Amino acid sequence: MRMLLNFVLFQQKNGEIILVGDRKGFTLIESLLSFGIIALLLLTMQLVLPMFKYRSELSSDMTLNIIVHQLAAQKYLLADRFPDQIILENSEGKKMILKVDNQKLKLLGEGAGQIILMNNINKMKIVRHQGYTDITVVNNKGQVATDILFLKESKAAK
């Protein structure tokens, strides 16, 4: 589909308006000039937009704190604790495992798949205490994050 814009030029002579000419479309120079201006605008946007982009990365401590809070909010029960993983029980009685696998902190469920909670995690250490659990994770950069998990124990754990 081809669109042409009509331009009608008028000139005022001795108080009268006279039709001077009728042009259809744009000339080649006008078209090239408009494409050049558009190209400059796009180039400017490409160079300037990354300066306005704000990328937020949460620290390992903050991410672990959010994970622990979500586990408590979802009302998981503590089924068992090992030095490198925690076995939880969800509200339906299904077992969930919190562990590091392939440098990811994952929550794995029986027949429910997995949820990746943190990336670039080398190891997780679990320390069992009476009434709470210390969770420590170490990321690839060697940064250590620690938090305390307060969960009720399931009937199977007692």
N, C-alpha and C positions, 0 to 999 in steps of 0.2 A: 504494500500500500504506500503510495507516494503522496506526501502532503506538500503543497506549495502555499506559501503565504503571499497574499496580494498586498502590494504597497501602492497606494495611489498618491502621487505627489501633487500638491496644490501650490500655487503661487499667487500672491495678491498683487494686482497691477491696476493702478488707478481706481482703487476701491472695489474692484471686481476680483473674485476668486476664479482663477483659470486652472484647468486640468493640464498639468505639465507633462506627465507621463505615467505609464502603468508598468510596474516591474513585477516579475514573478520570481519568488525564491530569493536566495542569497548568492552573492558572487563567490568565487573560489577563495578570494582573499578573506572575505568576511567569515567564511566557514573555517578556514585554517586558523584565523585569529581566535575564533570562539573555542576551537579544539585546543589551542595552545593555552588559553586561559583556564579551561577545565583541567588540563593536564597539570598546570602549575598549582591549582587548588588541591587536586588529589595528592600531588607530591608533598605539599605543605602539610596536609592532614596526616599523611603517612609518617612524616617525620615528627609531628607535634603530638599526635595522640598517645604514643607510648609514654610521654612525659606525664600525662594526666592519669594514666592507668595506675591504680593502687592495688598492689598485690599484698594480700594479708596471709601470712603464714603463722599459724599458732605455734607456740613453743611446745616442746614435748611435755613439759609440766602441765600446761594448760589443756592439752589434748587428753592426757591421762586423767586429769581432774574431771573433764567432761565425760569420759568413758565411765569412770567410777560412779559419777553422779547418775548417768543413764542406767547403769546396772541396778543401782539402788531404786531409782524411780520406776523401773520396770518390774520391781518386786521379785527379782530372782532369789532363789533360796540357795544356800551354799551346801552342795552335796559332798564335795571332798576337795582337799587341797594337796597339791604336790609341789616340789620345789620349782617346777617350770610350767605348771598349768593349774587352772582351777576348773573344777567341774561344778556347774550350776544346774539348777532345775527351774524351768519356767513355770508359769501358772498352770499349764496343761499337764505338768508332770514329766515333760520331755527333758532329757539331759542335753546340756549345752556345755561346750568346752571352750575356755578362754586360754589361748596359747599362741606362741610365736611359731609361724610356719612360713618358709620361703621369705624371710625378712619382713614379714607382715604380722601384726598383732591381729588375730582373727577370733571371731566368735563362731564356732562351728556347732551346728545342730544336727540331731539325728533325723535324717531325711528332710532336713529343711535348708540345706546349703550352708553358706557361710556369709559372714559380714566382716569386711575388712575394716578394722578400726583405726589402725595406724600403719604407715609405711616406713620402710628403712629402719626396722628394729632388729638388732642383732640377738638380744636375749631378754628374757623376763625372769625375774627371781621372785619367788613367793616365800614369805616368812609367816608362819602360822603363829598366832597369839590367841589368848583366850578372849573370845568375843569380837575379834577383828583380824584382818589380814593385811600385811604390808605388801604392796606390789611395787616392784622396781623394774623399770625398763631402761635399756641402754640402746641408743640409736647408732647408726653407722658413723656418726661424727664423734662418738664417745660421750655424748651428753647423757646424763642420768636424770631420770624423772622418777619420783616416788610419790605414792599416795596410799591412803588407808581406805580399805573397803570394809564397810559395816553391812553385813548381810545376816539374816536369820538362817540358822542351819535347818536343813530339811530333815524329815523324820528318818531318812536313810542314813544320814550322817551321824545321828545321835546314838 
